[in-house]
Amino acid sequence: MIQRAVEESVSGFLSMGLSPAMIRALQKARYIHPSPIQAEMIPEALDGNDVIGQAKTGTGKTAAFGIPLIEMLEARAKGPQAIIMAPTRELVQQIVVELQKLSEGQNAAICGIYGGEPIERQLRALQRGVDIVVGTPGRVLDHIERRTLYLGDVFHVVLDEADRMLDIGFRPDIERILRKVPNPHQTFLLSATMSTEIRKLAQRYMYQPVELNLSKDEPSVDSIQQYYITVENERKIDLLLHLLQRDRPRQCIVFTRTKRGADRLADRLRGKVAGVATIHGDLAQNVRNRVMSGFRDGTIPVLVATDVVGRGIDVSGISHVINFDIPDDAENYLHRIGRTGRMGKDGLAYMFVCPDQGEPLTAIENLINKPIPTLKLEGFEAARREVRRIPAFRELFSNIKR
Ligand code: AMP
């Protein structure tokens, strides 16, 4: 009877031949059906293949590599058996939390290592012995050089958000780390986009990888309603206050272009909006942790963030993303709005566009391959001019129905 209930509650995962402990953990996490990347990646990974998964955050990619990793752990080896590299501290922390959830009830030691916090905690954890190390490439290398991290027992390597790691300039660190991993080993590479640089990395360090492209459907972005609002620069704060009051978002990330811009905006919102906080790379790690846990538990409903830190945030209840400043590059727009609409939930994304920002707006519309509708708000039609579009844009979309 109990067995049947378990089977029904995780039915989609049962055909994968996972261990009873994993099935129990999935049931506890209420993961009933595997997401598309999980359905494709887990069997390939368990078969021992190297896998390249093209998938964005919010598609369940962490469990797609986390489930097979945990399933393949051997009884405690001397050093870590798996090393996962990710571009930011926040992402490292999210991966650790997800792996802990998936290994619940099993004796797996998982350790997150990243800069910005005193190294002692990480040293103690590494000394006690760990099975899976999750870290940013810089700090991982730091530990290798101090001889506090030994990769001689590693059999599994994961490069998560590989495109972002290369963007940030982690390529030399990653390569130095990969050269320390003994052969043979199994590698999983996850990336939202597939550039020639990523392909080169894969060619060099992976063995006959199976390629899975799941970003074609982009489920998380499709479930997001997107609007842009024309606004003069000096009225953006009024517009933001108006939207926050009108929509009363459950949780909202407001993106600014610069760290100082984020601080300034948060200062101006305080006193007018309850529960505002800022997150960006200049804040001390303990402050960032505090802000993230407040955002996660809902005590901070409005988070003002810059791209580098904000775009990796995975909190499932985010109802709104507000692009207070238009993103510098179109690709960032996708990363930003992907914070909402996670795992099939609905989300809303607004973008504030000044009248002279037609060009970046067009670049974004070209990237997502559809026009973004404009939203007119009473009291804000004061904007003197409409966004000046690039003529080519109209031609491009003239035959697409709005
Ligand atoms: P990720 O793409 O790994 O950042 O995952 C996005 C969110 O989906 C995380 O909050 C996960 O805990 C959650 N998640 C992952 N797999 C599943 C699943 N099979 N069913 C329900 N939720 C899931």
Residues whose N, C-alpha, C, O or C-beta is under 5 A from the ligand:
A	BS01	AMP	R30 Y31 I32 H33 P34 S35 K56 T57 G58 T59 G60 K61 T62 A63 D314 S316 M343
